[in-house]
Amino acid sequence: MIIIPLAYLGSLEWWQRALEPDAIIDVGEHFVKQSCRSRCEIATAAGRMSLTANVVKGSSIHKQAVRDIRLDYSKRWQHQHSVAIRSAYKSSPYYDYYADLLVPFFEQPHEFLYDFSRGLTDVVRKIGGVEQELRFSERYIVAGPEDVDLRGHNFLGAREGAVPYWQVFSERLPFESNCSAIDLLFNEKSLIIK
């Protein structure tokens, strides 16, 4: 079994692992700040940009299960993310086709990070034409000796050796590898690099 963390608009590397037949997304694990659980990266006119879903902070946040983490709406982060995504991808070939499926997630509040991220994950999976349902745990998974535990792996950041594809700003900026899957979907209409 491959154990991976929940991801907010997961990177291409995260999706490669999530789509493996024996992968499971652990939502019972403890929340880790500054990770793919609440962050994603997109390719913009200024280069790579990190977007962070604000969560309710507290001294025990690192002891809470990911499924119990609440979103914080004291700042307008949803609006900022929606504007950033639109600015980065509005001239991409498939933005107009799929934006309406993603926009509702940035217009309505979700109480929990899990509900927000899982809903986005389901939309990305459907847009990408992936029929395979992703598996989510009900509680914390204790990794066995045969398991590949990637909960501590950093799924964010560029990767060397990644297969490049056309991006909105390809004519003037270098290729940004391992961005959120929406980068590939808006540019290539697929979750698979050709």
BELZIUR-V328455 format. One record per pair of residues at least 24 apart in sequence whose C-alpha atoms are under 10 Angstrom apart, sorted by the first residue. I is the first residue (numbers start at 1). J is the second residue. If there is no record, write none. Layout:
I	J
I	J
//
This chain:
1	143
1	144
1	146
1	147
1	148
1	149
2	26
2	143
2	146
2	147
2	148
2	149
2	150
2	151
3	136
3	137
3	141
3	142
3	143
3	147
3	148
3	149
3	150
3	151
3	152
4	29
4	136
4	148
4	149
4	150
4	151
4	152
4	153
4	155
5	29
5	30
5	31
5	32
5	35
5	36
5	37
5	66
5	136
5	149
5	150
5	151
5	152
5	153
5	154
5	155
6	31
6	35
6	36
6	37
6	38
6	66
6	67
6	113
6	114
6	117
6	118
6	121
6	136
6	151
7	35
7	36
7	37
7	38
7	39
7	40
7	113
7	114
7	117
7	118
7	120
7	121
7	155
7	156
7	180
8	35
8	36
8	37
8	38
8	39
8	40
8	41
8	51
8	52
8	53
8	113
8	114
8	116
8	117
8	118
8	119
8	120
8	121
8	180
9	36
9	37
9	38
9	39
9	40
9	41
9	42
9	51
9	116
9	117
9	118
9	119
9	120
9	121
9	123
9	124
9	179
9	180
9	181
9	182
9	183
10	36
10	37
10	38
10	39
10	40
10	41
10	117
10	120
10	121
10	124
10	155
10	156
10	178
10	179
10	180
10	181
10	182
11	36
11	39
11	40
11	41
11	42
11	155
11	156
11	157
11	158
11	177
11	178
11	179
11	180
11	181
11	182
11	183
11	184
12	155
12	156
12	162
12	177
12	178
12	179
12	180
12	181
12	182
12	183
12	184
12	191
12	192
12	193
13	154
13	155
13	156
13	157
13	158
13	159
13	162
13	177
13	178
13	179
13	180
13	181
14	150
14	153
14	154
14	155
14	156
14	178
14	179
14	180
14	181
15	121
15	124
15	125
15	155
15	178
15	180
15	181
15	191
15	192
16	191
16	192
17	150
18	133
18	134
18	135
19	125
19	130
19	132
19	133
19	134
19	135
20	132
20	134
21	132
21	133
21	134
21	135
22	134
22	135
22	147
22	148
23	134
23	135
23	136
23	147
23	148
23	149
24	134
24	135
24	136
24	137
24	141
25	134
25	135
25	136
25	137
25	138
25	140
25	141
25	150
25	151
26	65
26	66
26	67
26	135
26	136
26	137
26	138
26	139
26	140
26	141
26	142
26	150
26	151
27	65
27	66
27	67
27	68
27	114
27	136
27	137
27	138
27	139
27	140
27	141
28	64
28	65
28	66
28	67
28	68
28	136
28	137
28	138
28	139
28	140
28	141
29	62
29	63
29	64
29	65
29	66
29	67
29	137
29	139
29	140
29	141
29	142
29	151
30	61
30	62
30	63
30	64
30	65
30	66
30	67
30	68
30	69
30	140
30	151
31	60
31	61
31	62
31	63
31	64
31	65
31	66
31	67
31	68
31	69
32	61
32	62
32	63
32	64
32	65
32	66
32	151
32	152
33	57
33	61
33	62
34	154
34	156
35	152
35	153
35	154
35	155
35	156
36	153
36	154
36	155
36	156
36	157
36	180
37	66
37	113
37	114
37	117
37	151
37	155
38	66
38	71
38	113
38	114
38	117
39	155
39	156
39	180
40	155
40	156
40	157
40	179
40	180
40	181
41	156
41	157
41	158
41	176
41	177
41	178
41	179
41	180
41	181
41	182
41	183
42	84
42	85
42	88
42	89
42	176
42	177
42	178
42	179
42	180
42	181
42	182
42	183
43	84
43	85
43	88
43	89
43	167
43	168
43	169
43	170
43	173
43	175
43	176
43	177
43	178
43	179
43	180
43	182
43	183
44	84
44	85
44	86
44	87
44	88
44	89
44	167
44	168
44	169
44	173
44	176
44	183
45	87
45	88
45	89
45	168
45	169
45	170
45	172
45	173
46	88
46	169
46	173
47	88
47	169
47	173
47	174
47	175
47	176
48	157
48	158
48	175
48	176
48	177
48	179
49	84
49	85
49	88
49	179
50	81
50	84
50	156
50	157
50	179
50	180
51	77
51	78
51	80
51	81
51	84
51	85
52	77
52	78
52	80
52	81
53	77
53	78
53	81
53	113
53	116
53	117
54	78
54	113
55	111
55	112
55	113
56	112
56	113
65	114
65	139
65	140
66	112
66	113
66	114
66	140
67	112
67	113
67	114
67	115
67	137
67	138
67	139
68	111
68	112
68	113
68	114
68	115
69	111
69	112
69	113
69	114
69	115
70	110
70	111
70	112
70	113
70	114
70	115
70	116
71	109
71	110
71	111
71	112
71	113
71	114
71	115
71	116
72	109
72	110
72	111
72	112
72	113
73	109
73	110
73	111
76	106
77	106
78	103
78	105
78	106
78	107
78	108
78	109
79	103
79	106
79	107
80	106
81	106
82	106
82	107
85	182
85	183
88	167
88	168
88	169
88	183
89	167
89	168
89	169
89	182
89	183
89	186
89	187
90	168
90	186
91	168
91	169
91	186
91	187
92	166
92	167
92	168
92	169
92	183
92	184
92	185
92	186
92	187
92	188
93	167
93	168
93	185
93	186
93	187
93	188
93	189
94	184
94	185
94	186
94	187
94	188
94	189
95	182
95	183
95	185
95	186
95	187
95	189
96	186
97	127
97	186
97	189
98	123
98	124
98	127
98	182
98	185
98	186
98	189
99	182
99	186
101	126
101	127
102	127
102	182
121	181
124	181
124	182
124	185
124	190
124	191
125	181
125	185
125	190
125	191
126	191
127	182
127	185
127	186
127	189
127	190
127	191
128	181
128	182
128	184
128	185
128	186
128	188
128	189
128	190
128	191
128	192
129	189
129	190
129	191
129	192
130	190
130	191
130	192
155	179
156	180
162	193
163	193
163	194
164	193
164	194
165	193
165	194
//
